[in-house]
Amino acid sequence: MQSVELVYTCKAEDDLDSIFSHIAENSVVNAFNYIARMRSAIENLSISPYMGVSCRTKGIDRDCRILIFEKYLIFYQVDESENEITILRIVHGSRKYQNLSMGSIH
């Protein structure tokens, strides 16, 4: 894949906002740093889009992949025909995610 575009669904953007807000309750600086590191990990998908595990191996009947970032699971889809990676959701690993609503692109 060449020049891959990263696209976030509305739900993924909301997830990032929630993560930021939760961390910012203790430290806004830490929240900015954490989200920056998370986005950097996500940007690595443009270099190696299949680094995450298949959703099917985790019991999710959907064509997606999961990138693990610290305590969070980043759900995404790779569309080679469009040279696009869509970030679907970002959830804490302790959440039950098998029936998670993935959202739509904004």
N, C-alpha and C positions, 0 to 999 in steps of 0.2 A: 504494500500500500504506500502511496506517495501523498505527501501533504494532507495528512488526515485532519479533519475538522472535528473538534470536540463540541458536542451539543449537550446541554443540560435540560432535562424535563423540568417543568414547574415544580413537581414534587421533589426533585433532587435539589433544586435551588432552595426550596423551603426547608429541606433537611439540613443543608449547610447553614442556613440562618438559625435554625434551632440549635445546632451544635455550637455555633458561635455564641448564641445567647446563654446557653448553659455554662460554657467555660467562662464567659465574660462576667458572670455573677461573682466570680472570685478574682478574675484578672482580665481586663480588656487586652492588655499586651499579650498575655498568653493565648487568648482567643484568636487574635490576629495571626500570631506565629503558628498556631496549630492549623488553622484553615489554610495558611500559605503552604505549609508542609503537605497537607492533604491534597491541595490543588497540584502541587509539584508531582506527587505520586500519581495523580490522575493523568497529568500531562505525559508521564512516561508511557502511557498506553499508546500514544501516537507513534512511539518507537517500536513497541512490542505489544500489539493489540491483543494477543492471545495469552498474555502472561497470567491472567486470572483463570480460575477453574470454571468448568461448565456448570451452569445452574442445575442441570439434570443430575450431576453427581451429588448434589445437595438436596435432592428430592423436589426440585421445582420444575414443573413441566412447562418450560418456556425456553425459547432460544435466546439465552443471555449468558453472561459470564459474571464472575464475582472476583473483585480485587480486594484483598484484605489490607487495610491500613490501620495498624495498631489495634484498637478495639472495635473498629468500624468495618462494615461490609459495604463495598461500593458495587452496585449492580449496574451492568452496562451491556450494550449490544454493539456488535461490529457489523457495519454495512460496507462491504468491500466495493460494491458497485457504485456507491456514492462517496467512497473515501471518507466515511463518517463513523465516529464512535459516539453513541448516545449514552450519557450517564442517566440511568433510570431512577435510582434511589441510593441513598446513603443512610444506613441504619446501624445502630449499635449491635454488636454481635450477640448480645444477650436477648435480643428481641426475637420473637417467633416470626420468621420471615417467609415461610413456605407459601402463605396465601397473601403476601404483601401486594398491595395495589402499586403498579409501576408508574402510572401517570402518563401524561402526554407531553409532547414537545410544545414549548410556547413560541 
